[in-house]
Amino acid sequence: MRIFLVRHGDADAEIPEGLGDEARALTAKARANIAQHFASLSERMGPINLILTSPLVRTVQTAQILSFATKHEGLLRVHRCLLPDMPVGAVEPVLKDHNHENLVLVGHQPSMGALAAHLLGMQSFPKPVNPGTVIAMEWPDTPTSTEDQVPGEKGENPPAQHLKFLFYAAPGQQVLDVIQ
C-alpha cells in the first residue's frame, strides 16, 4: 500500500461574491503548473486505486488534474476527513478501510504536513508543504502480526507501525528521496 498526500494547488485569493472560502478555485497558472508537476511524477507514483479529496473546490480541481495527469481511471471521491479543520486521526478509518490500495489524499495545509508527520512517526514534517506538493510513503516491507493496523491505532501488541518515506516533490523543485 502506498499513500500519496497532496496539497491543493494555488487558489485564487479572492473569495467569489456571496460564497465562502470553500468556493475558491485554482488559478489558471496553478492548473497548468500542477498538471505538469503531476505528469512528471506519474511513473514514480505507479498505479493508483483511489483518490480521496476534501470537498472544497480547490482540492476537487487538484484531484481532477492529478487524475488526468496520472491517467488514473479509478475512483475519485470526496471525503470529509480531508476538510481543513478535521483532526489528523480522522483519516485513520479511511486508511484501515483501504489498507491494500494505493491511495491519494488531496487536502490542505497544515493538515497534510501534520498527517505526513503522524504517519511517518515524526514530531513535525521537516519540509514545507507548499501548494501542489506530493509526499509519498508506503507500508514497510516487514509485516507485523497486526498487518491491518494503521498508524495511530490503539492496539495491544505490537504498537502501530509507521509508514516508510518514499519521496517529497514540491512543484518546481527536485524530487527528494530522503528528508532530514
Contact map, one row per residue, 1 for C-alpha under 8 A:
111000000000000000000000000000000000000000000000000000000000000000000000000000000000000000000000001111100000000000000000000000000000000001100000000000000000000000000000000000000000
111100000000000000000000000000000000000000000000000000000000000000000000000000000000000000000000000011100000000000000000000000000000000111100000000000000000000000000000000000000000
111110000000000000000000000000000000000000000000000000000000000000000000000000000000000000000000000001111000000000000000000000000000000111000000000000000000000000000000000000000000
011111000000000000000000000000000000000000000000000000000000000000000000000000000000000000000000000001111000000000000000000000000000011110000000000000000000000000000000000000000000
001111100000000000000000000000000000000000000000000000000000000000000000000000000000000000000000000000011110000100010000000000000000011100000000000000000000000000000000000000000000
000111110000000000000000000000000000000000000000000000000000000000000000000000000000000000000000000000011110000100000000000000000001111000000000000000000000000000000000000000000000
000011111000000000000000000000000000000000000000000000000010000000000000000000000000000000000000000000000111100100000000000000001111110000000000000000000000000000000000000000000000
000001111100000000000000000000000000000000000000000000000110011000000000000000000000000000000000000000000111000000000000000000000011100000000000000000000000000000000000000000000000
000000111110000000000000010001100100000000000000000000000110010000000000000000000000000000000000000000000000000000000000000000000011000000000000000000000000000000000000000000000000
000000011111000000000000011001000000000000000000000000000000000000000000000000000000000000000000000000000000000000000000000000000011000000000000000000000000000000000000000000000000
000000001111100000000001111001000000000000000000000000000100000000000000000000000000000000000000000000000000000000000000000000000000000000000000000000000000000000000000000000000000
000000000111111000000001111000000000000000000000000000000000000000000000000000000000000000000000000000000000000000000000000000000000000000000000000000000000000000000000000000000000
000000000011111000000001000000000000000000000000000000000000000000000000000000000000000000000000000000000000000000000000000000000000000000000000000000000000000000000000000000000000
000000000001111100000001000000000000000000000000000000000000000000000000000000000000000000000000000000000000000000000000000000000000000000000000000000000000000000000000000000000000
000000000001111110111011000000000000000000000000000000000000000000000000000000000000000000000000000000000000000000000000000000000000000000000000000000000000000000000000000000000000
000000000000011111110011000000000000000000000000000000000000000000000000000000000000000000000000000000000000000000000000000000000000000000000000000000000000000000000000000000000000
000000000000001111100000000000000000000000000000000000000000000000000000000000000000000000000000000000000000000000000000000000000000000000000000000000000000000000000000000000000000
000000000000000111110000000000000000000000000000000000000000000000000000000000000000000000000000000000000000000000000000000000000000000000000000000000000000000000000000000000000000
000000000000001111111110000000000000000000000000000000000000000000000000000000000000000000000000000000000000000000000000000000000000000000000000000000000000000000000000000000000000
000000000000001101111111000000000000000000000000000000000000000000000000000000000000000000000000000000000000000000000000000000000000000000000000000000000000000000000000000000000000
000000000000001000111111000000000000000000000000000000000000000000000000000000000000000000000000000000000000000000000000000000000000000000000000000000000000000000000000000000000000
000000000000000000111111000000000000000000000000000000011100000000000000000000000000000000000000000000000000000000000000000000000000000000000000000000000000000000000000000000000000
000000000000001100111111100000000000000000000000000000011100000000000000000000000000000000000000000000000000000000000000000000000000000000000000000000000000000000000000000000000000
000000000011111100011111110000000000000000000000000000011100000000000000000000000000000000000000000000000000000000000000000000000000000000000000000000000000000000000000000000000000
000000000011000000000011111000000000000000000000000000001100100000000000000000000000000000000000000000000000000000000000000000000000000000000000000000000000000000000000000000000000
000000001111000000000001111101100000000000000000000000000100110000000000000000000000000000000000000000000000000000000000000000000000000000000000000000000000000000000000000000000000
000000000111000000000000111111100000000000000000000000000000000000000000000000000000000000000000000000000000000000000000000000000000000000000000000000000000000000000000000000000000
000000000000000000000000011111110000000000000000000000000000000000000000000000000000000000000000000000000000000000000000000000000000000000000000000000000000000000000000000000000000
000000000000000000000000001111111000000000000000000000000000000000000000000000000000000000000000000000000000000000000000000000000000000000000000000000000000000000000000000000000000
000000001110000000000000011111111100000000000000000000000000000000000000000000000000000000000000000000000000000000000000000000000000000000000000000000000000000000000000000000000000
000000001000000000000000011111111110000000000000000000000000010010000000000000000000000000000000000000000000000000000000000000000000000000000000000000000000000000000000000000000000
000000000000000000000000000111111111000000000000000000000000000000000000000000000000000000000000000000000000000000000000000000000000000000000000000000000000000000000000000000000000
000000000000000000000000000011111111100000000000000000000000000000000000000000000000000000000000000000000000000000000000000000000000000000000000000000000000000000000000001000000000
000000001000000000000000000001111111110000000000000000000000010011000000000000000000000000000000000000000000000000000000000000000001000000000000000000000000000000000000001000000000
000000000000000000000000000000111111111000000000000000000000000011001000000000000000000000000000000000000000000000000000000000000000000000000000000000000000000000000000000000000000
000000000000000000000000000000011111111100000000000000000000000000001000000000000000000000000000000000000000000000000000000000000000000000000000000000000000000000000000000000000000
000000000000000000000000000000001111111110000000000000000000000000000000000000000000000000000000000000000000000000000000000000000001000000000000000000000000000000000000001100000000
000000000000000000000000000000000111111111000000000000000000000001001100000000000000000000000000000000000000000000000000000000000000000000000000000000000000000000000000000000000000
000000000000000000000000000000000011111111000000000000000000000001001100000000000000000000000000000000000000000000000000000000000000000000000000000000000000000000000000000000000000
000000000000000000000000000000000001111111100000000000000000000000000000000000000000000000000000000000000000000000000000000000000000000000000000000000000000000000000000000000000000
000000000000000000000000000000000000111111111000000000000000000000000100000000000000000000000000000000000000000000000000000000000000000000000000000000000000000000000000000000000000
000000000000000000000000000000000000011111111100000000000000000000001100000000000000000000000000000000000000000000000000000000000000000000000000000000000000000000000000000000000000
000000000000000000000000000000000000000111111100000000000000000000000100000000000000000000000000000000000000000000000000000000000000000000000000000000000000000000000000000000000000
000000000000000000000000000000000000000011111100000000000000000000000000000000000000000000000000000000000000000000000000000000000000000000000000000000000000000000000000000000000000
000000000000000000000000000000000000000011111111000000000000000000000000000000000000000000000000000000000000000000000000000000000000000100000000000000000000000000000000000000000000
000000000000000000000000000000000000000001111111000000000000000000000000000000000000000000000000000000000000000000000000000000000000000000000000000000000000000000000000000000000000
000000000000000000000000000000000000000000001111100000000000000000000001000000000000000000000000000001000000000000000000000000000000000000000000000000000000000000000000000000000000
000000000000000000000000000000000000000000001111111000000000000000000001010000000000000000000000000011110000000000000000000000000000000000000000000000000000000000000000000000000000
000000000000000000000000000000000000000000000011111000000000000000000001011000000000000000000000000011100000000000000000000000000000000000000000000000000000000000000000000000000000
000000000000000000000000000000000000000000000001111100000000000000000000011110000000000000000000000011110000000000000000000000000000000000000000000000000000000000000000000000000000
000000000000000000000000000000000000000000000001111110000000001000100000011110000000000000000000000000111100000000000000000000000000000000000000000000000000000000000000000000000000
000000000000000000000000000000000000000000000000011111000000001000000000000111100000000000000000000000111100000000000000000000000000000000000000000000000000000000000000000000000000
000000000000000000000000000000000000000000000000001111100011001000000000000111100100000000000000000000001110000000000000000000000000000000000000000000000000000000000000000000000000
000000000000000000000000000000000000000000000000000111110011000000000000000001111111000000000000000000000110000000000000000000000000000000000000000000000000000000000000000000000000
000000000000000000000000000000000000000000000000000011111011000000000000000001110110000000000000000000000000000000000000000000000000000000000000000000000000000000000000000000000000
000000000000000000000111000000000000000000000000000001111111000000000000000000000010000000000000000000000000000000000000000000000000000000000000000000000000000000000000000000000000
000000000000000000000111100000000000000000000000000000111111100000000000000000000000000000000000000000000000000000000000000000000000000000000000000000000000000000000000000000000000
000000011010000000000111110000000000000000000000000000011111110000000000000000000000000000000000000000000000000000000000000000000000000000000000000000000000000000000000000000000000
000000111000000000000000000000000000000000000000000011111111111000000000000000000000000000000000000000000111000000000000000000000000000000000000000000000000000000000000000000000000
000000000000000000000000000000000000000000000000000011111111111100000000000001000000000000000000000000000100000000000000000000000000000000000000000000000000000000000000000000000000
000000000000000000000000110000000000000000000000000000001111111110000000000000000000000000000000000000000000000000000000000000000000000000000000000000000000000000000000000000000000
000000011000000000000000010000100100000000000000000000000111111111000000000000000000000000000000000000000100000000000000000000000000000000000000000000000000000000000000000000000000
000000010000000000000000000000000000000000000000001110000011111111100000000100000000000000000000000000000100000000000000000000000000000000000000000000000000000000000000000000000000
000000000000000000000000000000000000000000000000000000000001111111110000000100000000000000000000000000000000000000000000000000000000000000000000000000000000000000000000000000000000
000000000000000000000000000000100110000000000000000000000000111111111000000000000000000000000000000000000000000000000000000000000000000000000000000000000000000000000000000000000000
000000000000000000000000000000000110011000000000000000000000011111111100000000000000000000000000000000000000000000000000000000000000000000000000000000000000000000000000000000000000
000000000000000000000000000000000000000000000000001000000000001111111111100100000000000000000000000000000000000000000000000000000000000000000000000000000000000000000000000000000000
000000000000000000000000000000000000000000000000000000000000000111111111000000000000000000000000000000000000000000000000000000000000000000000000000000000000000000000000000000000000
000000000000000000000000000000000011011001000000000000000000000011111111000000000000000000000000000000000000000000000000000000000000000000000000000000000000000000000000000000000000
000000000000000000000000000000000000011011100000000000000000000001111111000000000000000000000000000000000000000000000000000000000000000000000000000000000000000000000000000000000000
000000000000000000000000000000000000000000000000000000000000000000111111100000000000000000000000000000000000000000000000000000000000000000000000000000000000000000000000000000000000
000000000000000000000000000000000000000000000011100000000000000000111111110000000000000000000000000000000000000000000000000000000000000000000000000000000000000000000000000000000000
000000000000000000000000000000000000000000000000000000000000000000100011111000000000000000000000000000000000000000000000000000000000000000000000000000000000000000000000000000000000
000000000000000000000000000000000000000000000001111000000000000000000001111100000000000000000000000000000000000000000000000000000000000000000000000000000000000000000000000000000000
000000000000000000000000000000000000000000000000111000000000000000000000111110000000000000000000000000000000000000000000000000000000000000000000000000000000000000000000000000000000
000000000000000000000000000000000000000000000000011110000000001100100000011111000000000000000000000000000000000000000000000000000000000000000000000000000000000000000000000000000000
000000000000000000000000000000000000000000000000011110000000000000000000001111100000000000000000000000000000000000000000000000000000000000000000000000000000000000000000000000000000
000000000000000000000000000000000000000000000000000111100001000000000000000111110000000000000000000000000000000000000000000000000000000000000000000000000000000000000000000000000000
000000000000000000000000000000000000000000000000000111100000000000000000000011111110000000000000000000000000000000000000000000000000000000000000000000000000000000000000000000000000
000000000000000000000000000000000000000000000000000001100000000000000000000001111110010000000000000000000000000000000000000000000000000000000000000000000000000000000000000000000000
000000000000000000000000000000000000000000000000000001000000000000000000000000111110011001100000000000000000000000000000000000000000000000000000000000000000000000000000000000000000
000000000000000000000000000000000000000000000000000011100000000000000000000000111111010000100000000000001111001000000000000000000000000000000000000000000000000000000000000000000000
000000000000000000000000000000000000000000000000000001110000000000000000000000111111110000000000000000000011000000000000000000000000000000000000000000000000000000000000000000000000
000000000000000000000000000000000000000000000000000001000000000000000000000000000111110000000000000000000011111000000000000000000000000000000000000000000000000000000000000000000000
000000000000000000000000000000000000000000000000000000000000000000000000000000000011111000000000000000000000001000000000000000000000000000000000000000000000000000000000000000000000
000000000000000000000000000000000000000000000000000000000000000000000000000000011111111101000000000000000000001000000000000000000000000000000000000000000000000000000000000000000000
000000000000000000000000000000000000000000000000000000000000000000000000000000001000111111000000000000000000001000000000000000000000000000000000000000000000000000000000000000000000
000000000000000000000000000000000000000000000000000000000000000000000000000000000000011111110000000000000000001001100100000000000000000000000000000000000000000000000000000000000000
000000000000000000000000000000000000000000000000000000000000000000000000000000000000001111110000000000000000000000000000000000000000000000000000000000010000000000000000000000000000
000000000000000000000000000000000000000000000000000000000000000000000000000000001000011111111000000000000000000000000000000000000000000000000000000000000000000000000000000000000000
000000000000000000000000000000000000000000000000000000000000000000000000000000001100000111111110000000000000000000000000000000000000000000000000000000000000000000000000000000000000
000000000000000000000000000000000000000000000000000000000000000000000000000000000000000111111111000000000000000000000000000000000000000000000000000001111000000000000000000000000000
000000000000000000000000000000000000000000000000000000000000000000000000000000000000000001111111100000000000000000000000000000000000000000000000000000000000000000000000000000000000
000000000000000000000000000000000000000000000000000000000000000000000000000000000000000000111111110000000000000000000000000000000000000000000000000000000000000000000000000000000000
000000000000000000000000000000000000000000000000000000000000000000000000000000000000000000111111111000000000000000000000000000000000000000000000000001000000000000000000000000000000
000000000000000000000000000000000000000000000000000000000000000000000000000000000000000000011111111000000000000000000000000000000000000000000000000111000000000000000000000000000000
000000000000000000000000000000000000000000000000000000000000000000000000000000000000000000001111111000000000000000000000000000000000000000000000000000000000000000000000000000000000
000000000000000000000000000000000000000000000000000000000000000000000000000000000000000000000111111110100000000000000000000000000000000000000000000000000000000000000000000000000000
100000000000000000000000000000000000000000000000000000000000000000000000000000000000000000000011111110000000000000000000000000000000000000000000000101000000000000000000000000000000
100000000000000000000000000000000000000000000000000000000000000000000000000000000000000000000000011111000000000000000000000000000000000000000000000000000000000000000000000000000000
110000000000000000000000000000000000000000000001110000000000000000000000000000000000000000000000011111100000000000000000000000000000000000000000000000000000000000000000000000000000
111100000000000000000000000000000000000000000011110000000000000000000000000000000000000000000000000111110000000000000000000000000000000000000000000000000000000000000000000000000000
111100000000000000000000000000000000000000000001111100000000000000000000000000000000000000000000010011111000000000000000000000000000000000000000000000000000000000000000000000000000
001111000000000000000000000000000000000000000001011100000000000000000000000000000000000000000000000001111100000000000000000000000000000000000000000000000000000000000000000000000000
001111000000000000000000000000000000000000000000001110000000000000000000000000000100000000000000000000111110000000000000000000000000000000000000000000000000000000000000000000000000
000011110000000000000000000000000000000000000000001111000011011000000000000000000100000000000000000000011111000000000000000000000000000000000000000000000000000000000000000000000000
000011110000000000000000000000000000000000000000000011000010000000000000000000000111000000000000000000001111101100000000000000000000000000000000000000000000000000000000000000000000
000000110000000000000000000000000000000000000000000000000010000000000000000000000111000000000000000000000111111100000000000000000000000000000000000000000000000000000000000000000000
000000100000000000000000000000000000000000000000000000000000000000000000000000000001000000000000000000000011111110000000000000001000000000000000000000000000000000000000000000000000
000000000000000000000000000000000000000000000000000000000000000000000000000000000001000000000000000000000001111111000000000000001000000000000000000000000000000000000000000000000000
000000000000000000000000000000000000000000000000000000000000000000000000000000000101111100000000000000000011111111100000000000000000000000000000000000000000000000000000000000000000
000011100000000000000000000000000000000000000000000000000000000000000000000000000000000000000000000000000011111111110000000000001000000000000000000000000000000000000000000000000000
000000000000000000000000000000000000000000000000000000000000000000000000000000000000000000000000000000000000111111111000000110011000000000000000000000000000000000000000000000000000
000000000000000000000000000000000000000000000000000000000000000000000000000000000000000100000000000000000000011111111100000110000000000000000000000000000000000000000000000000000000
000000000000000000000000000000000000000000000000000000000000000000000000000000000000000100000000000000000000001111111110000000000000000000000000000000000000000000000000000000000000
000010000000000000000000000000000000000000000000000000000000000000000000000000000000000000000000000000000000000111111111000010000000001000000000000000000000000000000000000000000000
000000000000000000000000000000000000000000000000000000000000000000000000000000000000000000000000000000000000000011111111111110000000000000000000000000000000000000000000000000000000
000000000000000000000000000000000000000000000000000000000000000000000000000000000000000100000000000000000000000001111111111100000000000000000000000000110000000000000000000000000000
000000000000000000000000000000000000000000000000000000000000000000000000000000000000000000000000000000000000000000111111110000000000000000000000000000110000000001100000000000000000
000000000000000000000000000000000000000000000000000000000000000000000000000000000000000000000000000000000000000000011111110000000000000000000000000000000000000001111000000000000000
000000000000000000000000000000000000000000000000000000000000000000000000000000000000000000000000000000000000000000001111111000000000000000000000000000000000000001100000000000000000
000000000000000000000000000000000000000000000000000000000000000000000000000000000000000000000000000000000000000000001111111110000000000000000000000000000000000000000000000000000000
000000000000000000000000000000000000000000000000000000000000000000000000000000000000000000000000000000000000000000001100111110000000000000000000000000000000000000000000000000000000
000000000000000000000000000000000000000000000000000000000000000000000000000000000000000000000000000000000000000011001100011111000000000000000000000000000000000000000000000000000000
000000000000000000000000000000000000000000000000000000000000000000000000000000000000000000000000000000000000000011011000011111110000000000000000000000000000000000000000000000000000
000000000000000000000000000000000000000000000000000000000000000000000000000000000000000000000000000000000000000000000000000111110000000000000000000000000000000000000000000000000011
000000000000000000000000000000000000000000000000000000000000000000000000000000000000000000000000000000000000000000000000000011111000000000000000000000000000000000000000000000000010
000000000000000000000000000000000000000000000000000000000000000000000000000000000000000000000000000000000000000010000000000011111100000000000000000000000000000000000000000000000000
000000100000000000000000000000000000000000000000000000000000000000000000000000000000000000000000000000000000110110000000000000111110100000000000000000000000000000000000010000000000
000000100000000000000000000000000000000000000000000000000000000000000000000000000000000000000000000000000000000000000000000000011111100000000000000000000000000000000000010000000000
000000111100000000000000000000000000000000000000000000000000000000000000000000000000000000000000000000000000000000000000000000001111100000000000000000000000000000000000011000000000
000001111100000000000000000000000100100000000000000000000000000000000000000000000000000000000000000000000000000000000000000000000111110000000000000000000000000000000000011000000000
000001110000000000000000000000000000000000000000000000000000000000000000000000000000000000000000000000000000000000000000000000001111111000000000000000000000000000000001111000000000
000111100000000000000000000000000000000000000000000000000000000000000000000000000000000000000000000000000000000000000000000000000001111100000000000000000000000000000011110000000000
000111000000000000000000000000000000000000000000000000000000000000000000000000000000000000000000000000000000000000010000000000000000111110000000000000000000000000000111100000000000
011110000000000000000000000000000000000000001000000000000000000000000000000000000000000000000000000000000000000000000000000000000000011111000000000000000000000000001111000000000000
011100000000000000000000000000000000000000000000000000000000000000000000000000000000000000000000000000000000000000000000000000000000001111100000000000000000000000111110000000000000
111000000000000000000000000000000000000000000000000000000000000000000000000000000000000000000000000000000000000000000000000000000000000111110000000000000000000000111100000000000000
110000000000000000000000000000000000000000000000000000000000000000000000000000000000000000000000000000000000000000000000000000000000000011111000000000000000000001110000000000000000
000000000000000000000000000000000000000000000000000000000000000000000000000000000000000000000000000000000000000000000000000000000000000001111110000000000000000001110000000000000000
000000000000000000000000000000000000000000000000000000000000000000000000000000000000000000000000000000000000000000000000000000000000000000111110000000000000000000000000000000000000
000000000000000000000000000000000000000000000000000000000000000000000000000000000000000000000000000000000000000000000000000000000000000000011111000000000000000000000000000000000000
000000000000000000000000000000000000000000000000000000000000000000000000000000000000000000000000000000000000000000000000000000000000000000011111111000000000000000000000000000000000
000000000000000000000000000000000000000000000000000000000000000000000000000000000000000000000000000000000000000000000000000000000000000000000111111000000000010000000000000000000000
000000000000000000000000000000000000000000000000000000000000000000000000000000000000000000000000000000000000000000000000000000000000000000000011111000000000010000000000000000000000
000000000000000000000000000000000000000000000000000000000000000000000000000000000000000000000000000000000000000000000000000000000000000000000011111110000000010000000000000000000000
000000000000000000000000000000000000000000000000000000000000000000000000000000000000000000000000000000000000000000000000000000000000000000000011111110000000000000000000000000000000
000000000000000000000000000000000000000000000000000000000000000000000000000000000000000000000001001000000000000000000000000000000000000000000000011111000000000000000000000000000000
000000000000000000000000000000000000000000000000000000000000000000000000000000000000000000000001000000000000000000000000000000000000000000000000011111101010000110000000000000000000
000000000000000000000000000000000000000000000000000000000000000000000000000000000000000000010011001000000000000000000000000000000000000000000000000111111000000110000000000000000000
000000000000000000000000000000000000000000000000000000000000000000000000000000000000000000010000000000000000000000000110000000000000000000000000000011111000000111100000000000000000
000000000000000000000000000000000000000000000000000000000000000000000000000000000000000010010000000000000000000000000110000000000000000000000000000001111100000100000000000000000000
000000000000000000000000000000000000000000000000000000000000000000000000000000000000000000010000000000000000000000000000000000000000000000000000000011111110000100000000000000000000
000000000000000000000000000000000000000000000000000000000000000000000000000000000000000000000000000000000000000000000000000000000000000000000000000000011111001100000000000000000000
000000000000000000000000000000000000000000000000000000000000000000000000000000000000000000000000000000000000000000000000000000000000000000000000000010001111111100000000000000000000
000000000000000000000000000000000000000000000000000000000000000000000000000000000000000000000000000000000000000000000000000000000000000000000000000000000111111000000000000000000000
000000000000000000000000000000000000000000000000000000000000000000000000000000000000000000000000000000000000000000000000000000000000000000000000000000000011111000000000000000000000
000000000000000000000000000000000000000000000000000000000000000000000000000000000000000000000000000000000000000000000000000000000000000000000001110000000011111100000000000000000000
000000000000000000000000000000000000000000000000000000000000000000000000000000000000000000000000000000000000000000000000000000000000000000000000000000000111111110000000000000000000
000000000000000000000000000000000000000000000000000000000000000000000000000000000000000000000000000000000000000000000000000000000000000000000000000011111110011111000000000000000000
000000000000000000000000000000000000000000000000000000000000000000000000000000000000000000000000000000000000000000000000000000000000000000000000000011100000001111100000000000000000
000000000000000000000000000000000000000000000000000000000000000000000000000000000000000000000000000000000000000000000011100000000000000000110000000000100000000111110000000000000000
000000000000000000000000000000000000000000000000000000000000000000000000000000000000000000000000000000000000000000000011100000000000000011110000000000100000000011111000000000000000
000000000000000000000000000000000000000000000000000000000000000000000000000000000000000000000000000000000000000000000001000000000000000011110000000000000000000001111100000000000000
000000000000000000000000000000000000000000000000000000000000000000000000000000000000000000000000000000000000000000000001000000000000000111000000000000000000000000111110000000001100
000000000000000000000000000000000000000000000000000000000000000000000000000000000000000000000000000000000000000000000000000000000000001111000000000000000000000000011111000000001100
000000000000000000000000000000000000000000000000000000000000000000000000000000000000000000000000000000000000000000000000000000000000011110000000000000000000000000001111100000111100
000000000000000000000000000000000000000000000000000000000000000000000000000000000000000000000000000000000000000000000000000000000000111100000000000000000000000000000111110000111110
000000000000000000000000000000000000000000000000000000000000000000000000000000000000000000000000000000000000000000000000000000000000111000000000000000000000000000000011111011110000
000000000000000000000000000000000000000000000000000000000000000000000000000000000000000000000000000000000000000000000000000000001111110000000000000000000000000000000001111111100000
000000000000000000000000000000001100100000000000000000000000000000000000000000000000000000000000000000000000000000000000000000000011100000000000000000000000000000000000111110000000
000000000000000000000000000000000000100000000000000000000000000000000000000000000000000000000000000000000000000000000000000000000000000000000000000000000000000000000000011111000000
000000000000000000000000000000000000000000000000000000000000000000000000000000000000000000000000000000000000000000000000000000000000000000000000000000000000000000000000111111100000
000000000000000000000000000000000000000000000000000000000000000000000000000000000000000000000000000000000000000000000000000000000000000000000000000000000000000000000000110111110000
000000000000000000000000000000000000000000000000000000000000000000000000000000000000000000000000000000000000000000000000000000000000000000000000000000000000000000000011110011111000
000000000000000000000000000000000000000000000000000000000000000000000000000000000000000000000000000000000000000000000000000000000000000000000000000000000000000000000011100001111110
000000000000000000000000000000000000000000000000000000000000000000000000000000000000000000000000000000000000000000000000000000000000000000000000000000000000000000001111000000111110
000000000000000000000000000000000000000000000000000000000000000000000000000000000000000000000000000000000000000000000000000000000000000000000000000000000000000000001111000000011111
000000000000000000000000000000000000000000000000000000000000000000000000000000000000000000000000000000000000000000000000000001100000000000000000000000000000000000000001000000011111
000000000000000000000000000000000000000000000000000000000000000000000000000000000000000000000000000000000000000000000000000001000000000000000000000000000000000000000000000000000111
